[in-house]
Amino acid sequence: MAALSSFCPIVATQCAQFIMRRMVRFGRSKIPFLLILLIATLGSKAVAQKSPDFAGEWVLTLGKRIFLAVSLTPEPGGTRYSGSILRPQHFLTASAGSFSSINGPAIHYLIVRSSVKQNCLSLTTQNPSDKSDEDTFELCITGESGSLRIDLPGSASWPVTRQRGPITIATDWDSTRTYFLDDTDVDNPVMQQIFQADQKDRQPGIGKIDWAVVAKSDAARRTATARLLAEGKLHTGEDFERAAFVFQHGDSPDDYLLAHTLAILAVARGQASAMWIAAATLDRYLQSINKPQIYGTQFLTKPKQATTQEPYNRGLVSDAVRGSLGVPSQAEQEERRKRYDAESSK
C-alpha cells in the first residue's frame, strides 16, 4: 500500500483521471495493473469510513418526559452491541406519535442479539419474565439524533436523541389517557385569543349580529388558525377544540370537514367536551352538501321565518346516543328552536 499511496497521492476522482492518462502513455499492457490499483484505492477509502457510534443512551420522550431509553455498549470489533431497553412494562401504540394503556413498572429488556448495517443497528430484546418473548427493533442514527422502530411491517418510527447524563424514566403515566410525542399541558395562547375573538363576535345574540362584518373576521381567523396548524403549533386537546370552532364558522364543506377532523383530534387528546363540536361539525357538513343532519345541532334562522332544523334525519340517532355526545334530546331541541323564534322576533 505504500507504493500505491505514493503512486496515487490524490483524491479518487483525480486518481482515475491520472490513471487514464497513464493508460494512454504506458499502452494497453498496463491497463489491468492500473485498474487493480484504482479499485484497491477506492476500496481502501470505503474501508476507512467510520461506522456510526451507537454507544450511549438514546431516549424517546413524550413531551418533556422520558418514555423509554436504549442503553448500548460496544462489544469487541464494533459490529455488535450489548445493553438494554428500559421502558414501561405495558403500552399500546397505534401511530407514530400516540401511546396509550401505559402501565406497570419500568423494566430492563436485555439486548440478546444485535448487528450493524450502515447507519442502523438491529437489536433484539428479551422479556426478563418470559425468555421466549422477544422484540426486534431498528435504531438508525445520524449524529446525536435518530429513529427507533419495532421491526414489523407498517410500524412507525419514533424520534430518539442521545442523552448525556443521568436518565430518569417517567412512571406516573395515566393508563386511561393517550399520550403524544408533542405532549404538553400548555395551550397555545394565540389560539386562545383567536377563539375568544370568535366567541365575542357572536355574543350580541340572534338577530343582533352584523354577519357581513363577522364573516370577514371569521375568514381572517381561519387563515391564522390554518397557519398555526401548518407550523405544528397546536398540541393540546383544547387547542384543537378551539380550532374546530373556528372552522365550524367557515363557509364551505371543506371548512366543516376540517373542523370535524380537528374535533376528533381534540377528543383523542383528552378533551371530552369536544364531543359536542364533533357532532355539530358533522351536522353542518352534511347540510352543506345537501344531506340531512343527524344529531340536530344546526338551527337556521331567517328574518320573518320560523327557525328550522331541516333537513334533519331524526330517526337515525337515538336520544341516548345524543346524550353521550353532549347533544340535547329532540324535545330539548324543540324548546331551543322556540326560544330562537322568540329572540329573533324582538
N, C-alpha and C positions, 0 to 999 in steps of 0.2 A: 504493500500500500504506500510505502514511502516513495517508490518510483512513480506510482500513479499520481500522488499529490504533487510531485514536482513536475510531472508531465502536464497536468491539467490543474493549475492553481487558480482556477476561475470558476464562477457560478455555472450551474448546469447548462443553461441555455447558451451561454457564451462558449462553454466547453464543446457543445455539439457543433457549433459553427466552426470552432477551431479544428475539430477532428475532420469535418467535411472538407476544409481547405487542405488539411494534411493528406486526406484520401486522394485528392486530385494530384497533389505533389508527389506522394510516395508510390502511386499506382495501385491497381486493383489487388495486388497480392497482399497489401497491408490492411484491406478493409475488414476481414474477420477479426483480426487482432485489435484494431481500433474500436470496433463495435463492442467487443468484450470489455474494453477499458471504459467505454461510455456507460454500459449497463452496470458495471461494478461501481462506478462513481455515483450514479443516480441511486443505486441500491443502498450504498453506504449512507447517503444523505437521508433516505427513508428510515433506516435503522436508527439513525441518530436522533430522530424526532422523539421528543419526550412524551410518554403517556401521561394522561391526566392524573392528578394527585387526589385520589378519593379519600385519603386518610383524614380522620377527624370526625366532627359531629355535624350532621345535616338535619335541620329541623323543618317541620311543617307547622305553620301557625294558622289558627283560625282567629282572625282579628289580631289581637296582640298577645294571645295565649298560645303556648306551645302544645300542639296536639300529639305529635309523635317525634321521635328523634332516632336517626340512624347513626350508630357509632361504628366506625371502621378502623381497623388496624391492619397494615400491610403485612403479608407473610413473605418469607424469603423468595426472591425472584420478581416480586412486584406485580404478578399476574393474578394473585388471589388475595382475598381479604377475609379476616375474621371479625367478629363483633356481634352486634345485636340490634334489633329494632325495639325501642321502648314505646309502647302505645297502650291505649285503653284496651281492656280485655274484650269488650264487645262494642261494635258500632256498625252502622249501615251507611253506605254512600251510594247515592243514586245518580250523581253527576260529578263534573269536575270540581264543583265548588260547594256541595252540600253534604252534611254529615248529620245523622240522626241516630236515635236509640243508643247514645253513648252511655255506657255504664260499666261498672266493675273497676277494679284497681288497675294501675299502670303496671304492665308486665313486660319483662325482657323476653323477647323471642329470639333465641340464638341463631346466628347465621351458620348453617351447616354446609353450604356449598356456595361457591362464587366463581365468576370468571369475567375477565375484562375483554371487551370488544370495542375498539376505537375509544370513544369518549363515554361509553356506557359500561356499567357494571351490573351483571346479572347476579342476584343473590337470593338464596332460598332460606327461609326461616322455618323454625320448628316450634310447635306449641309445646311449652315445657310440661304440660299436664297430659299431652297426648302426642307422642312422637310420630304417630302416623299422619298427623295433621300438619301439612306443610303448605306454605305460600311462597310463590316466587315473585320477586319484584325486579324492576329495572330502574336503576339510578343513572341518569345521564347528567353530566355537569359541564359547565363552561365557566372557568374561573371560580368565583365564590357563590354561584347560584346554579340551579339546575332543576330537574324534574324527577319525580318518583311516581311510578305507576305499578299496579298489580299486573303481572304478565298474563292477562286474559284478553281474548278478543273483545274489542269495543271498550275496553277500560280507559278511563280518562287519566291524564297526567296531573299530578299535584305539584305546585311550585315549592321548592325547598331552597334553603340558603345555608351556607356554612356558619356555624355558631362557634364563637370563641369564648371561653369562659364557662362558668357554671350553667347547667341546664336544669330547669325545673318544669316537669310535665304537669300541666293543669289536671286536676282531678275533680273539680267541683262542677262538672257538666250536668245539665238538666236533661235527663233521659227522655223527657216528653217534648223537647224542643229540637228544632232543626238549626244547625249552625252552618255558617258560610265562611269562605276564605276571607271575605272582607267584613267579617262580623264586627259589629260595633253597636253600642247603645246610644251613640251621639247622632241626633238628627241633623240634617243639613239645614243651616239657618236660612239660606237663600230660598230653599224650597218652602220653608215655613212662611217666609214673607210673601212669596207668590201665592200660597194657599190663602193666607189671611186677606190679601187684597181681593182674591177671587170671591171669598165669602162676604166681604164688606160690600162689594158691588151689588150683592143680592139681598142685603138687609132691609131695604125700603119695603119689600113685600110685593105681592101680586098687584099688578096694575099701576105700580108707582115707580117702575124702573124704566129708564131710557135705554132700551135694548140696543139701539144703534150705537150708542156710546160704549156700552158694556161689551158689545161684540168686538170692537177694535181692541179693547183692553184684554179680552179673552184671547184674541189671536196673538198678542204680544206675550201673554203669559205662557201660551203653548210653545212659542218659539224658545222662550227662556228655559222652560222645563225640558224640551227636547235637547237643548244644549247640555243641560246637567246630565241627562241620560246618556248622551253620546260620550261625554267625558268621564262616565263612570263615577259620578259624584253623589249618587243616591245609594244608600246602603240599608237603612232600617225599614221595618215594616211601615212605620208612619210616613217615611219619605215617599214610599211607593203608593200608599193610600192617598196622600195629598196630590201626587202626580196624577192618579186616576181621576180625582175630582176635576182637575184642570182640563184633562182631555175629554171627560164626560161633558164638559161645557164647550165642546168643539162644534163643528158644523158639517161633518162628513162621516160616512160609515167607518172610514179608516180611523178617525179620531176616537170613535166609540169602541171600536175593536181593540185599539191600543189601550184605551182606558180599562177595558175588561182584563186585558193581559196584565196590566200594572196592578189591578186589584187582586188578581190571583197571586201575583208575586208578593204582594203585601200580606196576604193570608199565610202564604208559605213561610214568610219571615216572622210569623207570630202575631200579626195584627188582626185579632179576631173581629174587631169592629169593621174591617174592610169587607166582610162577607156581604154587607148590605150594598156597598158600591159595586161589588162584583155582580150582584143580581141586577142592579139598576143599569149598569153599563150594557149588560146583555139585552135587557128590555129595550134600551134606546137604540142599540144596534139593530135589533130585529125590526123595530118600527121604521128605522131609516132605510131599510131595504124592502119596505112594504110587506113585512111579515108581522103577525100579531105578537105583542109582548106576552110573556108567560107568568110573570110574577105580579104585575100590577103596580109597578113603581112609577110609571110615567103618566102624568096628567097634562092634558093640553087645554090651555085656556085661550079664548079669543074674545075680543070685545063684543058684548051683547049676545054672546052664545054660551050655552051651558058647558061647563068643564067636562071633558070626556077622557076616558082611558082607551078608547077604541083606536085601532084594532087590538083586541085582547082575548087570548085563548084562556078562558077562566077554568077550563076543566083539566088541563094538563098537570098542574102542580097543586098539591093539597095545601091547606092552611097550615098543617103540621110542618111541612117542608118549608113553607114561607117563614114560619116562626123560627125555625132553626137558622135561617139566613138573616134574621132580624127584620123581615118584611112583615108589615101588618096583615091581618086577615082580610078577606074580601069585605066583611062587614065594616071593619075599621077603615078600609079604603073608601067605602061609600060615604062614611061620615066625613072623611077628609075632603072628598070631592064636593060635598055640600058646603063645607067651610070655605073652600076656594071660590065657589059661586057667590057666597055671601060677601067675601072680601072684595071680589072684583066688581061688585055692584055698588060699593061705597063711593 
